[in-house]
Amino acid sequence: MSLPRLGANVPRRGNRLLRAFGRFMLWVLRFRVEGEIPDLPKFVIAIAPHTSNWDFAVGAAAMFALDIRLAFIGKHTLFRGPFAAVLRWMGGIPVDRSSPHGVVAESIDGFSRSHRRVLVIAPEGTRRPVARFKSGFLHIARGAGVPVVLATLDFGARCIRLGPTFDVPADIDTEVRRIEAFFSGVRGKNPRRV
């Protein structure tokens, strides 16, 4: 299985067993990963569409297969019981979505405290259909001074596509509309939720 190569600056997990497990899971799920990951120590990945719990399984398989160390934001109610420790080990950060401005500030602070950090965010912020993407991921990237990598989770083509990578411009509202258009033709697991 051919996968994008990571440059020396990208944070890695460094675990061959997890890498083999991730490759196996991608094979079982019949998914492939295409595109490029920038050779940078810090960036935000915006992945869409987010329509199913299966998105997490595919994303975790890709994370392990690529041997990349990621941080991801999840609603705080997921971080309960025995799964809390596993989610945190995987890079999960629990957030209370009732205070989104706090999430942006905490995420920017997380970048400033880390030498290497890749943060994955679903711009929809939920699996339910949304009229507009949330702009928090762009505010995080701009505040932290890091680029954004767009990643499609295409169940129609059974593919995660990485790229393009860009710096966040001053006009975030226009950029959100451009990003929504980029993801508009991508088929999620549950197309009715897009």
Rosetta constraint file for C-alpha pairs under 8 A:
AtomPair CA 1 CA 23 HARMONIC 7.49 0.50
AtomPair CA 1 CA 32 HARMONIC 7.97 0.50
AtomPair CA 2 CA 33 HARMONIC 7.96 0.50
AtomPair CA 3 CA 32 HARMONIC 7.70 0.50
AtomPair CA 3 CA 33 HARMONIC 5.93 0.50
AtomPair CA 3 CA 34 HARMONIC 6.67 0.50
AtomPair CA 3 CA 66 HARMONIC 6.95 0.50
AtomPair CA 4 CA 33 HARMONIC 7.13 0.50
AtomPair CA 4 CA 34 HARMONIC 6.36 0.50
AtomPair CA 4 CA 35 HARMONIC 6.35 0.50
AtomPair CA 4 CA 36 HARMONIC 5.86 0.50
AtomPair CA 4 CA 37 HARMONIC 7.03 0.50
AtomPair CA 4 CA 66 HARMONIC 7.36 0.50
AtomPair CA 5 CA 36 HARMONIC 7.60 0.50
AtomPair CA 5 CA 37 HARMONIC 7.51 0.50
AtomPair CA 5 CA 66 HARMONIC 7.56 0.50
AtomPair CA 6 CA 10 HARMONIC 6.27 0.50
AtomPair CA 6 CA 37 HARMONIC 6.55 0.50
AtomPair CA 6 CA 38 HARMONIC 7.86 0.50
AtomPair CA 6 CA 39 HARMONIC 6.73 0.50
AtomPair CA 6 CA 66 HARMONIC 7.55 0.50
AtomPair CA 6 CA 68 HARMONIC 7.86 0.50
AtomPair CA 7 CA 37 HARMONIC 7.99 0.50
AtomPair CA 7 CA 38 HARMONIC 7.42 0.50
AtomPair CA 7 CA 39 HARMONIC 4.67 0.50
AtomPair CA 7 CA 40 HARMONIC 7.62 0.50
AtomPair CA 8 CA 39 HARMONIC 6.71 0.50
AtomPair CA 9 CA 39 HARMONIC 5.47 0.50
AtomPair CA 9 CA 40 HARMONIC 5.14 0.50
AtomPair CA 9 CA 41 HARMONIC 4.88 0.50
AtomPair CA 9 CA 116 HARMONIC 7.97 0.50
AtomPair CA 10 CA 38 HARMONIC 7.78 0.50
AtomPair CA 10 CA 39 HARMONIC 5.73 0.50
AtomPair CA 10 CA 40 HARMONIC 5.47 0.50
AtomPair CA 10 CA 41 HARMONIC 4.84 0.50
AtomPair CA 10 CA 42 HARMONIC 7.48 0.50
AtomPair CA 10 CA 68 HARMONIC 7.25 0.50
AtomPair CA 10 CA 116 HARMONIC 7.24 0.50
AtomPair CA 11 CA 41 HARMONIC 6.27 0.50
AtomPair CA 11 CA 68 HARMONIC 5.93 0.50
AtomPair CA 11 CA 69 HARMONIC 5.35 0.50
AtomPair CA 11 CA 70 HARMONIC 7.77 0.50
AtomPair CA 11 CA 116 HARMONIC 5.82 0.50
AtomPair CA 11 CA 117 HARMONIC 6.73 0.50
AtomPair CA 11 CA 118 HARMONIC 7.44 0.50
AtomPair CA 12 CA 67 HARMONIC 5.50 0.50
AtomPair CA 12 CA 68 HARMONIC 4.33 0.50
AtomPair CA 12 CA 69 HARMONIC 4.76 0.50
AtomPair CA 13 CA 64 HARMONIC 7.88 0.50
AtomPair CA 13 CA 67 HARMONIC 5.36 0.50
AtomPair CA 13 CA 68 HARMONIC 5.60 0.50
AtomPair CA 13 CA 69 HARMONIC 5.06 0.50
AtomPair CA 14 CA 67 HARMONIC 6.33 0.50
AtomPair CA 15 CA 19 HARMONIC 6.27 0.50
AtomPair CA 15 CA 67 HARMONIC 7.08 0.50
AtomPair CA 16 CA 20 HARMONIC 6.18 0.50
AtomPair CA 17 CA 21 HARMONIC 6.15 0.50
AtomPair CA 18 CA 22 HARMONIC 6.01 0.50
AtomPair CA 18 CA 64 HARMONIC 5.55 0.50
AtomPair CA 18 CA 65 HARMONIC 7.13 0.50
AtomPair CA 18 CA 67 HARMONIC 7.65 0.50
AtomPair CA 19 CA 23 HARMONIC 6.27 0.50
AtomPair CA 19 CA 64 HARMONIC 4.91 0.50
AtomPair CA 19 CA 65 HARMONIC 4.36 0.50
AtomPair CA 19 CA 66 HARMONIC 6.67 0.50
AtomPair CA 19 CA 67 HARMONIC 5.68 0.50
AtomPair CA 20 CA 24 HARMONIC 6.16 0.50
AtomPair CA 20 CA 64 HARMONIC 7.86 0.50
AtomPair CA 20 CA 65 HARMONIC 6.47 0.50
AtomPair CA 21 CA 25 HARMONIC 6.14 0.50
AtomPair CA 21 CA 61 HARMONIC 7.63 0.50
AtomPair CA 21 CA 64 HARMONIC 7.15 0.50
AtomPair CA 21 CA 65 HARMONIC 7.05 0.50
AtomPair CA 22 CA 26 HARMONIC 6.18 0.50
AtomPair CA 22 CA 60 HARMONIC 7.47 0.50
AtomPair CA 22 CA 61 HARMONIC 4.32 0.50
AtomPair CA 22 CA 62 HARMONIC 6.12 0.50
AtomPair CA 22 CA 63 HARMONIC 7.20 0.50
AtomPair CA 22 CA 64 HARMONIC 4.63 0.50
AtomPair CA 22 CA 65 HARMONIC 4.08 0.50
AtomPair CA 22 CA 66 HARMONIC 7.78 0.50
AtomPair CA 23 CA 27 HARMONIC 6.27 0.50
AtomPair CA 23 CA 61 HARMONIC 6.89 0.50
AtomPair CA 23 CA 62 HARMONIC 7.44 0.50
AtomPair CA 23 CA 64 HARMONIC 7.53 0.50
AtomPair CA 23 CA 65 HARMONIC 4.78 0.50
AtomPair CA 24 CA 28 HARMONIC 6.20 0.50
AtomPair CA 25 CA 29 HARMONIC 5.98 0.50
AtomPair CA 25 CA 58 HARMONIC 8.00 0.50
AtomPair CA 25 CA 61 HARMONIC 5.67 0.50
AtomPair CA 26 CA 30 HARMONIC 5.79 0.50
AtomPair CA 26 CA 31 HARMONIC 5.09 0.50
AtomPair CA 26 CA 32 HARMONIC 6.57 0.50
AtomPair CA 26 CA 58 HARMONIC 7.01 0.50
AtomPair CA 26 CA 61 HARMONIC 5.84 0.50
AtomPair CA 26 CA 62 HARMONIC 6.80 0.50
AtomPair CA 26 CA 65 HARMONIC 7.80 0.50
AtomPair CA 27 CA 31 HARMONIC 6.28 0.50
AtomPair CA 27 CA 32 HARMONIC 7.78 0.50
AtomPair CA 29 CA 58 HARMONIC 7.32 0.50
AtomPair CA 30 CA 158 HARMONIC 6.45 0.50
AtomPair CA 31 CA 58 HARMONIC 7.66 0.50
AtomPair CA 31 CA 158 HARMONIC 4.73 0.50
AtomPair CA 31 CA 159 HARMONIC 5.24 0.50
AtomPair CA 31 CA 160 HARMONIC 7.36 0.50
AtomPair CA 32 CA 158 HARMONIC 6.58 0.50
AtomPair CA 32 CA 159 HARMONIC 4.88 0.50
AtomPair CA 32 CA 160 HARMONIC 6.33 0.50
AtomPair CA 33 CA 62 HARMONIC 7.21 0.50
AtomPair CA 33 CA 159 HARMONIC 5.72 0.50
AtomPair CA 33 CA 160 HARMONIC 4.79 0.50
AtomPair CA 33 CA 161 HARMONIC 5.96 0.50
AtomPair CA 33 CA 162 HARMONIC 7.60 0.50
AtomPair CA 34 CA 159 HARMONIC 7.20 0.50
AtomPair CA 34 CA 160 HARMONIC 6.27 0.50
AtomPair CA 34 CA 161 HARMONIC 4.86 0.50
AtomPair CA 34 CA 162 HARMONIC 6.13 0.50
AtomPair CA 35 CA 161 HARMONIC 5.53 0.50
AtomPair CA 35 CA 162 HARMONIC 4.58 0.50
AtomPair CA 35 CA 163 HARMONIC 6.03 0.50
AtomPair CA 36 CA 162 HARMONIC 5.66 0.50
AtomPair CA 36 CA 163 HARMONIC 6.17 0.50
AtomPair CA 37 CA 149 HARMONIC 7.82 0.50
AtomPair CA 37 CA 162 HARMONIC 6.67 0.50
AtomPair CA 37 CA 163 HARMONIC 7.33 0.50
AtomPair CA 38 CA 165 HARMONIC 7.45 0.50
AtomPair CA 41 CA 115 HARMONIC 7.04 0.50
AtomPair CA 41 CA 116 HARMONIC 4.60 0.50
AtomPair CA 41 CA 117 HARMONIC 6.27 0.50
AtomPair CA 41 CA 118 HARMONIC 7.50 0.50
AtomPair CA 42 CA 111 HARMONIC 7.50 0.50
AtomPair CA 42 CA 115 HARMONIC 7.75 0.50
AtomPair CA 42 CA 116 HARMONIC 5.36 0.50
AtomPair CA 42 CA 117 HARMONIC 4.75 0.50
AtomPair CA 42 CA 118 HARMONIC 5.42 0.50
AtomPair CA 42 CA 146 HARMONIC 6.24 0.50
AtomPair CA 42 CA 147 HARMONIC 7.88 0.50
AtomPair CA 43 CA 117 HARMONIC 6.74 0.50
AtomPair CA 43 CA 118 HARMONIC 5.11 0.50
AtomPair CA 43 CA 119 HARMONIC 6.63 0.50
AtomPair CA 43 CA 141 HARMONIC 7.17 0.50
AtomPair CA 43 CA 146 HARMONIC 5.09 0.50
AtomPair CA 43 CA 147 HARMONIC 5.21 0.50
AtomPair CA 43 CA 148 HARMONIC 5.89 0.50
AtomPair CA 43 CA 149 HARMONIC 7.25 0.50
AtomPair CA 44 CA 118 HARMONIC 5.65 0.50
AtomPair CA 44 CA 119 HARMONIC 4.80 0.50
AtomPair CA 44 CA 120 HARMONIC 5.89 0.50
AtomPair CA 44 CA 121 HARMONIC 7.46 0.50
AtomPair CA 44 CA 137 HARMONIC 7.39 0.50
AtomPair CA 44 CA 141 HARMONIC 6.27 0.50
AtomPair CA 44 CA 146 HARMONIC 7.05 0.50
AtomPair CA 44 CA 147 HARMONIC 6.37 0.50
AtomPair CA 44 CA 148 HARMONIC 4.77 0.50
AtomPair CA 44 CA 149 HARMONIC 6.14 0.50
AtomPair CA 45 CA 118 HARMONIC 7.12 0.50
AtomPair CA 45 CA 119 HARMONIC 6.06 0.50
AtomPair CA 45 CA 120 HARMONIC 4.63 0.50
AtomPair CA 45 CA 121 HARMONIC 6.26 0.50
AtomPair CA 45 CA 148 HARMONIC 5.70 0.50
AtomPair CA 45 CA 149 HARMONIC 4.69 0.50
AtomPair CA 45 CA 150 HARMONIC 5.87 0.50
AtomPair CA 45 CA 151 HARMONIC 6.65 0.50
AtomPair CA 46 CA 120 HARMONIC 5.96 0.50
AtomPair CA 46 CA 121 HARMONIC 5.08 0.50
AtomPair CA 46 CA 122 HARMONIC 5.66 0.50
AtomPair CA 46 CA 123 HARMONIC 6.21 0.50
AtomPair CA 46 CA 137 HARMONIC 7.22 0.50
AtomPair CA 46 CA 148 HARMONIC 6.88 0.50
AtomPair CA 46 CA 149 HARMONIC 6.20 0.50
AtomPair CA 46 CA 150 HARMONIC 5.03 0.50
AtomPair CA 46 CA 151 HARMONIC 5.98 0.50
AtomPair CA 47 CA 120 HARMONIC 7.06 0.50
AtomPair CA 47 CA 121 HARMONIC 6.27 0.50
AtomPair CA 47 CA 122 HARMONIC 5.12 0.50
AtomPair CA 47 CA 123 HARMONIC 6.98 0.50
AtomPair CA 47 CA 150 HARMONIC 6.12 0.50
AtomPair CA 47 CA 151 HARMONIC 4.59 0.50
AtomPair CA 47 CA 152 HARMONIC 5.61 0.50
AtomPair CA 47 CA 153 HARMONIC 6.65 0.50
AtomPair CA 48 CA 122 HARMONIC 5.84 0.50
AtomPair CA 48 CA 123 HARMONIC 6.85 0.50
AtomPair CA 48 CA 124 HARMONIC 7.54 0.50
AtomPair CA 48 CA 151 HARMONIC 6.67 0.50
AtomPair CA 48 CA 152 HARMONIC 5.33 0.50
AtomPair CA 48 CA 153 HARMONIC 5.72 0.50
AtomPair CA 48 CA 183 HARMONIC 6.74 0.50
AtomPair CA 48 CA 188 HARMONIC 7.91 0.50
AtomPair CA 49 CA 122 HARMONIC 7.46 0.50
AtomPair CA 49 CA 124 HARMONIC 7.58 0.50
AtomPair CA 49 CA 152 HARMONIC 6.87 0.50
AtomPair CA 49 CA 153 HARMONIC 6.14 0.50
AtomPair CA 49 CA 154 HARMONIC 7.72 0.50
AtomPair CA 49 CA 183 HARMONIC 7.12 0.50
AtomPair CA 49 CA 186 HARMONIC 7.06 0.50
AtomPair CA 49 CA 187 HARMONIC 7.30 0.50
AtomPair CA 49 CA 188 HARMONIC 5.48 0.50
AtomPair CA 49 CA 194 HARMONIC 6.87 0.50
AtomPair CA 50 CA 55 HARMONIC 6.50 0.50
AtomPair CA 50 CA 122 HARMONIC 6.43 0.50
AtomPair CA 50 CA 124 HARMONIC 6.98 0.50
AtomPair CA 50 CA 126 HARMONIC 6.95 0.50
AtomPair CA 50 CA 127 HARMONIC 5.29 0.50
AtomPair CA 50 CA 153 HARMONIC 7.81 0.50
AtomPair CA 50 CA 188 HARMONIC 6.74 0.50
AtomPair CA 50 CA 194 HARMONIC 7.99 0.50
AtomPair CA 51 CA 55 HARMONIC 7.28 0.50
AtomPair CA 51 CA 126 HARMONIC 7.80 0.50
AtomPair CA 51 CA 127 HARMONIC 4.42 0.50
AtomPair CA 51 CA 128 HARMONIC 6.62 0.50
AtomPair CA 51 CA 129 HARMONIC 7.90 0.50
AtomPair CA 51 CA 188 HARMONIC 5.88 0.50
AtomPair CA 51 CA 189 HARMONIC 6.06 0.50
AtomPair CA 51 CA 190 HARMONIC 5.55 0.50
AtomPair CA 51 CA 191 HARMONIC 7.43 0.50
AtomPair CA 51 CA 193 HARMONIC 5.79 0.50
AtomPair CA 51 CA 194 HARMONIC 6.80 0.50
AtomPair CA 52 CA 127 HARMONIC 6.07 0.50
AtomPair CA 52 CA 188 HARMONIC 7.82 0.50
AtomPair CA 52 CA 189 HARMONIC 6.09 0.50
AtomPair CA 52 CA 190 HARMONIC 6.47 0.50
AtomPair CA 53 CA 57 HARMONIC 7.29 0.50
AtomPair CA 54 CA 58 HARMONIC 6.32 0.50
AtomPair CA 54 CA 189 HARMONIC 7.48 0.50
AtomPair CA 55 CA 59 HARMONIC 6.00 0.50
AtomPair CA 55 CA 153 HARMONIC 7.50 0.50
AtomPair CA 55 CA 189 HARMONIC 7.67 0.50
AtomPair CA 56 CA 60 HARMONIC 5.92 0.50
AtomPair CA 57 CA 61 HARMONIC 6.18 0.50
AtomPair CA 58 CA 62 HARMONIC 6.26 0.50
AtomPair CA 59 CA 63 HARMONIC 6.09 0.50
AtomPair CA 60 CA 64 HARMONIC 6.22 0.50
AtomPair CA 61 CA 65 HARMONIC 6.00 0.50
AtomPair CA 62 CA 66 HARMONIC 5.94 0.50
AtomPair CA 63 CA 67 HARMONIC 6.08 0.50
AtomPair CA 63 CA 68 HARMONIC 5.56 0.50
AtomPair CA 63 CA 69 HARMONIC 7.20 0.50
AtomPair CA 63 CA 70 HARMONIC 7.30 0.50
AtomPair CA 64 CA 68 HARMONIC 6.62 0.50
AtomPair CA 69 CA 91 HARMONIC 7.49 0.50
AtomPair CA 69 CA 117 HARMONIC 7.81 0.50
AtomPair CA 69 CA 118 HARMONIC 7.13 0.50
AtomPair CA 70 CA 90 HARMONIC 7.57 0.50
AtomPair CA 70 CA 91 HARMONIC 5.76 0.50
AtomPair CA 70 CA 117 HARMONIC 6.98 0.50
AtomPair CA 70 CA 118 HARMONIC 5.14 0.50
AtomPair CA 70 CA 119 HARMONIC 5.94 0.50
AtomPair CA 70 CA 120 HARMONIC 6.88 0.50
AtomPair CA 71 CA 90 HARMONIC 7.58 0.50
AtomPair CA 71 CA 91 HARMONIC 4.27 0.50
AtomPair CA 71 CA 92 HARMONIC 5.75 0.50
AtomPair CA 71 CA 93 HARMONIC 6.95 0.50
AtomPair CA 71 CA 117 HARMONIC 7.20 0.50
AtomPair CA 71 CA 118 HARMONIC 6.02 0.50
AtomPair CA 71 CA 119 HARMONIC 4.72 0.50
AtomPair CA 71 CA 120 HARMONIC 6.17 0.50
AtomPair CA 72 CA 91 HARMONIC 5.95 0.50
AtomPair CA 72 CA 92 HARMONIC 4.95 0.50
AtomPair CA 72 CA 93 HARMONIC 5.95 0.50
AtomPair CA 72 CA 119 HARMONIC 5.53 0.50
AtomPair CA 72 CA 120 HARMONIC 4.79 0.50
AtomPair CA 72 CA 121 HARMONIC 6.22 0.50
AtomPair CA 73 CA 92 HARMONIC 5.86 0.50
AtomPair CA 73 CA 93 HARMONIC 4.89 0.50
AtomPair CA 73 CA 94 HARMONIC 6.10 0.50
AtomPair CA 73 CA 95 HARMONIC 6.65 0.50
AtomPair CA 73 CA 119 HARMONIC 7.87 0.50
AtomPair CA 73 CA 120 HARMONIC 7.02 0.50
AtomPair CA 73 CA 121 HARMONIC 6.26 0.50
AtomPair CA 74 CA 78 HARMONIC 7.01 0.50
AtomPair CA 74 CA 92 HARMONIC 6.53 0.50
AtomPair CA 74 CA 93 HARMONIC 6.08 0.50
AtomPair CA 74 CA 94 HARMONIC 5.18 0.50
AtomPair CA 74 CA 95 HARMONIC 6.09 0.50
AtomPair CA 75 CA 79 HARMONIC 7.65 0.50
AtomPair CA 75 CA 94 HARMONIC 5.52 0.50
AtomPair CA 75 CA 95 HARMONIC 5.13 0.50
AtomPair CA 75 CA 96 HARMONIC 6.03 0.50
AtomPair CA 75 CA 97 HARMONIC 6.71 0.50
AtomPair CA 76 CA 80 HARMONIC 7.94 0.50
AtomPair CA 76 CA 94 HARMONIC 4.37 0.50
AtomPair CA 76 CA 95 HARMONIC 4.96 0.50
AtomPair CA 76 CA 96 HARMONIC 5.57 0.50
AtomPair CA 77 CA 94 HARMONIC 7.86 0.50
AtomPair CA 78 CA 83 HARMONIC 7.75 0.50
AtomPair CA 78 CA 84 HARMONIC 7.15 0.50
AtomPair CA 78 CA 94 HARMONIC 7.68 0.50
AtomPair CA 79 CA 83 HARMONIC 6.47 0.50
AtomPair CA 79 CA 84 HARMONIC 4.19 0.50
AtomPair CA 79 CA 85 HARMONIC 7.80 0.50
AtomPair CA 79 CA 87 HARMONIC 7.08 0.50
AtomPair CA 79 CA 94 HARMONIC 6.46 0.50
AtomPair CA 80 CA 84 HARMONIC 5.09 0.50
AtomPair CA 82 CA 86 HARMONIC 7.41 0.50
AtomPair CA 83 CA 87 HARMONIC 6.04 0.50
AtomPair CA 84 CA 88 HARMONIC 6.21 0.50
AtomPair CA 85 CA 89 HARMONIC 6.09 0.50
AtomPair CA 86 CA 90 HARMONIC 6.18 0.50
AtomPair CA 87 CA 91 HARMONIC 6.41 0.50
AtomPair CA 87 CA 92 HARMONIC 5.03 0.50
AtomPair CA 88 CA 92 HARMONIC 4.49 0.50
AtomPair CA 88 CA 93 HARMONIC 6.55 0.50
AtomPair CA 95 CA 103 HARMONIC 6.77 0.50
AtomPair CA 96 CA 100 HARMONIC 7.62 0.50
AtomPair CA 97 CA 103 HARMONIC 7.92 0.50
AtomPair CA 99 CA 103 HARMONIC 6.97 0.50
AtomPair CA 100 CA 104 HARMONIC 6.60 0.50
AtomPair CA 100 CA 136 HARMONIC 7.67 0.50
AtomPair CA 101 CA 105 HARMONIC 6.47 0.50
AtomPair CA 102 CA 106 HARMONIC 6.01 0.50
AtomPair CA 103 CA 107 HARMONIC 5.95 0.50
AtomPair CA 104 CA 108 HARMONIC 6.21 0.50
AtomPair CA 104 CA 136 HARMONIC 6.20 0.50
AtomPair CA 104 CA 137 HARMONIC 7.64 0.50
AtomPair CA 104 CA 139 HARMONIC 6.87 0.50
AtomPair CA 104 CA 140 HARMONIC 5.44 0.50
AtomPair CA 105 CA 109 HARMONIC 6.17 0.50
AtomPair CA 105 CA 140 HARMONIC 7.46 0.50
AtomPair CA 106 CA 110 HARMONIC 6.10 0.50
AtomPair CA 107 CA 111 HARMONIC 6.45 0.50
AtomPair CA 107 CA 140 HARMONIC 6.37 0.50
AtomPair CA 108 CA 112 HARMONIC 6.43 0.50
AtomPair CA 108 CA 140 HARMONIC 5.57 0.50
AtomPair CA 108 CA 141 HARMONIC 7.59 0.50
AtomPair CA 108 CA 143 HARMONIC 6.09 0.50
AtomPair CA 108 CA 144 HARMONIC 5.11 0.50
AtomPair CA 109 CA 113 HARMONIC 6.22 0.50
AtomPair CA 109 CA 144 HARMONIC 7.81 0.50
AtomPair CA 110 CA 114 HARMONIC 6.30 0.50
AtomPair CA 111 CA 115 HARMONIC 7.68 0.50
AtomPair CA 111 CA 116 HARMONIC 7.78 0.50
AtomPair CA 111 CA 117 HARMONIC 6.32 0.50
AtomPair CA 111 CA 144 HARMONIC 6.19 0.50
AtomPair CA 112 CA 144 HARMONIC 6.94 0.50
AtomPair CA 121 CA 125 HARMONIC 7.76 0.50
AtomPair CA 121 CA 137 HARMONIC 6.64 0.50
AtomPair CA 122 CA 126 HARMONIC 7.57 0.50
AtomPair CA 123 CA 133 HARMONIC 5.28 0.50
AtomPair CA 123 CA 134 HARMONIC 5.45 0.50
AtomPair CA 123 CA 135 HARMONIC 7.08 0.50
AtomPair CA 123 CA 136 HARMONIC 7.76 0.50
AtomPair CA 123 CA 137 HARMONIC 6.78 0.50
AtomPair CA 124 CA 129 HARMONIC 7.97 0.50
AtomPair CA 124 CA 130 HARMONIC 6.48 0.50
AtomPair CA 124 CA 132 HARMONIC 7.32 0.50
AtomPair CA 124 CA 133 HARMONIC 4.79 0.50
AtomPair CA 124 CA 134 HARMONIC 5.88 0.50
AtomPair CA 125 CA 133 HARMONIC 7.64 0.50
AtomPair CA 125 CA 134 HARMONIC 6.77 0.50
AtomPair CA 127 CA 193 HARMONIC 7.18 0.50
AtomPair CA 128 CA 193 HARMONIC 5.77 0.50
AtomPair CA 128 CA 194 HARMONIC 7.72 0.50
AtomPair CA 129 CA 193 HARMONIC 4.79 0.50
AtomPair CA 129 CA 194 HARMONIC 5.34 0.50
AtomPair CA 130 CA 194 HARMONIC 7.54 0.50
AtomPair CA 132 CA 180 HARMONIC 7.71 0.50
AtomPair CA 133 CA 176 HARMONIC 6.73 0.50
AtomPair CA 133 CA 180 HARMONIC 6.85 0.50
AtomPair CA 134 CA 176 HARMONIC 7.80 0.50
AtomPair CA 135 CA 139 HARMONIC 6.48 0.50
AtomPair CA 135 CA 172 HARMONIC 7.27 0.50
AtomPair CA 135 CA 173 HARMONIC 7.67 0.50
AtomPair CA 135 CA 176 HARMONIC 6.47 0.50
AtomPair CA 136 CA 140 HARMONIC 6.08 0.50
AtomPair CA 137 CA 141 HARMONIC 6.19 0.50
AtomPair CA 138 CA 142 HARMONIC 6.01 0.50
AtomPair CA 138 CA 148 HARMONIC 7.60 0.50
AtomPair CA 138 CA 168 HARMONIC 6.47 0.50
AtomPair CA 138 CA 172 HARMONIC 7.01 0.50
AtomPair CA 139 CA 143 HARMONIC 5.84 0.50
AtomPair CA 139 CA 172 HARMONIC 7.89 0.50
AtomPair CA 140 CA 144 HARMONIC 5.98 0.50
AtomPair CA 141 CA 145 HARMONIC 5.83 0.50
AtomPair CA 141 CA 146 HARMONIC 5.03 0.50
AtomPair CA 141 CA 147 HARMONIC 6.09 0.50
AtomPair CA 141 CA 148 HARMONIC 6.60 0.50
AtomPair CA 141 CA 168 HARMONIC 6.95 0.50
AtomPair CA 142 CA 146 HARMONIC 6.39 0.50
AtomPair CA 142 CA 147 HARMONIC 7.67 0.50
AtomPair CA 142 CA 167 HARMONIC 7.73 0.50
AtomPair CA 142 CA 168 HARMONIC 5.75 0.50
AtomPair CA 146 CA 167 HARMONIC 6.94 0.50
AtomPair CA 147 CA 165 HARMONIC 6.60 0.50
AtomPair CA 147 CA 166 HARMONIC 5.43 0.50
AtomPair CA 147 CA 167 HARMONIC 4.48 0.50
AtomPair CA 147 CA 168 HARMONIC 6.56 0.50
AtomPair CA 148 CA 165 HARMONIC 5.53 0.50
AtomPair CA 148 CA 166 HARMONIC 5.49 0.50
AtomPair CA 148 CA 167 HARMONIC 6.28 0.50
AtomPair CA 148 CA 168 HARMONIC 7.14 0.50
AtomPair CA 149 CA 162 HARMONIC 6.89 0.50
AtomPair CA 149 CA 163 HARMONIC 5.48 0.50
AtomPair CA 149 CA 164 HARMONIC 5.81 0.50
AtomPair CA 149 CA 165 HARMONIC 4.30 0.50
AtomPair CA 149 CA 166 HARMONIC 6.66 0.50
AtomPair CA 150 CA 162 HARMONIC 6.17 0.50
AtomPair CA 150 CA 163 HARMONIC 5.11 0.50
AtomPair CA 150 CA 164 HARMONIC 5.71 0.50
AtomPair CA 150 CA 165 HARMONIC 6.48 0.50
AtomPair CA 151 CA 160 HARMONIC 6.61 0.50
AtomPair CA 151 CA 161 HARMONIC 5.36 0.50
AtomPair CA 151 CA 162 HARMONIC 4.52 0.50
AtomPair CA 151 CA 163 HARMONIC 5.96 0.50
AtomPair CA 151 CA 164 HARMONIC 7.94 0.50
AtomPair CA 152 CA 159 HARMONIC 7.79 0.50
AtomPair CA 152 CA 160 HARMONIC 5.44 0.50
AtomPair CA 152 CA 161 HARMONIC 5.15 0.50
AtomPair CA 152 CA 162 HARMONIC 6.80 0.50
AtomPair CA 152 CA 183 HARMONIC 6.94 0.50
AtomPair CA 152 CA 186 HARMONIC 6.94 0.50
AtomPair CA 153 CA 158 HARMONIC 7.93 0.50
AtomPair CA 153 CA 159 HARMONIC 6.36 0.50
AtomPair CA 153 CA 160 HARMONIC 4.79 0.50
AtomPair CA 153 CA 161 HARMONIC 6.94 0.50
AtomPair CA 153 CA 186 HARMONIC 7.41 0.50
AtomPair CA 153 CA 187 HARMONIC 7.76 0.50
AtomPair CA 153 CA 188 HARMONIC 6.71 0.50
AtomPair CA 154 CA 158 HARMONIC 5.68 0.50
AtomPair CA 154 CA 159 HARMONIC 5.28 0.50
AtomPair CA 154 CA 160 HARMONIC 6.09 0.50
AtomPair CA 154 CA 161 HARMONIC 7.84 0.50
AtomPair CA 154 CA 186 HARMONIC 5.55 0.50
AtomPair CA 154 CA 187 HARMONIC 5.26 0.50
AtomPair CA 154 CA 188 HARMONIC 5.79 0.50
AtomPair CA 154 CA 189 HARMONIC 7.85 0.50
AtomPair CA 155 CA 159 HARMONIC 6.59 0.50
AtomPair CA 155 CA 187 HARMONIC 5.70 0.50
AtomPair CA 155 CA 188 HARMONIC 5.35 0.50
AtomPair CA 155 CA 189 HARMONIC 5.47 0.50
AtomPair CA 156 CA 186 HARMONIC 7.62 0.50
AtomPair CA 156 CA 187 HARMONIC 5.43 0.50
AtomPair CA 156 CA 188 HARMONIC 7.25 0.50
AtomPair CA 156 CA 189 HARMONIC 7.93 0.50
AtomPair CA 168 CA 172 HARMONIC 7.41 0.50
AtomPair CA 168 CA 175 HARMONIC 7.85 0.50
AtomPair CA 169 CA 175 HARMONIC 7.35 0.50
AtomPair CA 171 CA 175 HARMONIC 6.40 0.50
AtomPair CA 172 CA 176 HARMONIC 6.13 0.50
AtomPair CA 173 CA 177 HARMONIC 6.64 0.50
AtomPair CA 174 CA 178 HARMONIC 6.35 0.50
AtomPair CA 175 CA 179 HARMONIC 6.14 0.50
AtomPair CA 176 CA 180 HARMONIC 6.13 0.50
AtomPair CA 177 CA 181 HARMONIC 6.26 0.50
AtomPair CA 178 CA 182 HARMONIC 6.33 0.50
AtomPair CA 179 CA 183 HARMONIC 6.44 0.50
AtomPair CA 180 CA 184 HARMONIC 6.00 0.50
AtomPair CA 181 CA 185 HARMONIC 7.96 0.50
AtomPair CA 187 CA 191 HARMONIC 5.89 0.50
AtomPair CA 187 CA 194 HARMONIC 7.92 0.50
AtomPair CA 188 CA 193 HARMONIC 7.98 0.50
AtomPair CA 188 CA 194 HARMONIC 7.02 0.50
AtomPair CA 190 CA 194 HARMONIC 7.44 0.50
